[in-house]
């Protein structure tokens, strides 16, 4: 085996290790994990601790990821709605559906 091959294998191992290594839980995730573990304990007192905490950890991470997605979506949506949108609200309420569907009539925003 050549050194080049061994170096490539070593790099692959390092990349795989990076992918599969566990990160530490945030405070919020840890708190959620404890709550989930308590609920599991209450639901099934005979469940082994390792299984209970594995389920609780995975669930806490999944919930945290979903919360992050929801937050980023909220922040993204805030950028789409501006004061100008609020000022334009109701501007075309007096336009009928027939007017909008009539291909010969100009669009209400083009009438000015």
C-alpha positions in Angstrom: 0.0 0.0 0.0 1.2 3.4 -0.8 1.4 6.4 1.5 -1.0 8.3 -0.8 -3.6 5.5 -0.3 -3.2 5.4 3.4 -3.5 9.2 3.6 -6.7 9.1 1.7 -8.1 6.3 3.9 -7.1 8.3 7.0 -8.9 11.4 5.6 -12.0 9.4 4.9 -12.0 8.0 8.5 -11.6 11.6 9.9 -14.5 12.8 7.7 -16.7 9.9 8.8 -15.8 10.4 12.4 -16.8 14.1 12.1 -20.2 13.1 10.6 -21.0 10.6 13.3 -19.5 12.2 16.3 -22.1 13.3 18.8 -22.4 17.0 19.7 -23.2 18.2 23.1 -26.8 19.1 23.9 -27.7 22.7 24.3 -29.3 23.8 27.6 -32.7 23.8 26.0 -32.2 20.3 24.5 -30.9 19.0 27.8 -33.9 20.3 29.7 -36.3 18.9 27.1 -34.4 15.5 27.3 -35.0 15.4 31.1 -38.7 16.1 30.7 -39.1 13.5 28.0 -37.1 10.9 30.1 -39.4 11.6 33.1 -42.5 11.2 30.9 -41.1 7.9 29.6 -40.4 6.7 33.1 -43.9 7.5 34.1 -45.3 5.8 31.0 -43.1 2.7 31.3 -41.3 2.3 34.6 -39.7 -1.0 33.4 -38.0 0.6 30.4 -34.2 0.3 30.6 -32.4 3.6 31.3 -30.2 3.4 28.2 -33.2 3.0 25.9 -35.2 5.7 27.8 -32.3 8.2 27.5 -31.6 7.3 23.8 -35.3 8.0 22.9 -35.3 11.2 25.0 -32.1 12.5 23.5 -33.2 11.8 19.9 -36.6 13.4 20.5 -35.1 16.5 22.2 -32.7 17.0 19.2 -35.5 16.6 16.7 -37.8 19.0 18.6 -34.9 21.6 18.8 -34.2 21.3 15.1 -37.9 21.8 14.3 -38.0 24.9 16.6 -35.0 26.3 14.8 -36.7 25.8 11.4 -39.8 27.4 12.7 -37.9 30.4 14.0 -35.9 30.9 10.8 -39.1 30.6 8.8 -40.7 33.3 11.0 -37.7 35.6 10.5 -37.8 35.0 6.7 -41.5 35.8 6.5 -41.1 39.0 8.5 -39.0 40.3 5.6 -41.8 39.8 3.2 -44.4 41.9 5.0 -43.7 45.6 5.3 -45.5 48.7 6.2 -46.2 49.3 2.5 -48.0 46.0 2.4 -50.2 47.1 5.3 -50.9 50.4 3.5 -51.9 48.6 0.3 -54.2 46.2 2.2 -57.8 46.6 1.0 -56.8 48.8 -1.9 -58.7 46.6 -4.4 -61.6 45.5 -2.3 -64.0 47.4 -4.6 -63.0 45.4 -7.6 -65.3 42.6 -8.6 -64.3 39.1 -9.5 -65.8 39.6 -13.0 -63.5 42.6 -13.6 -60.5 40.6 -12.5 -61.4 37.7 -14.9 -62.3 39.9 -17.8 -59.3 39.7 -20.2 -60.4 42.9 -22.0 -60.5 45.0 -18.8 -57.2 46.5 -17.4 -56.0 45.2 -14.1 -57.1 47.3 -11.2 -53.5 48.3 -10.4 -53.0 49.5 -14.0 -56.1 51.8 -14.0 -54.5 54.8 -12.4 
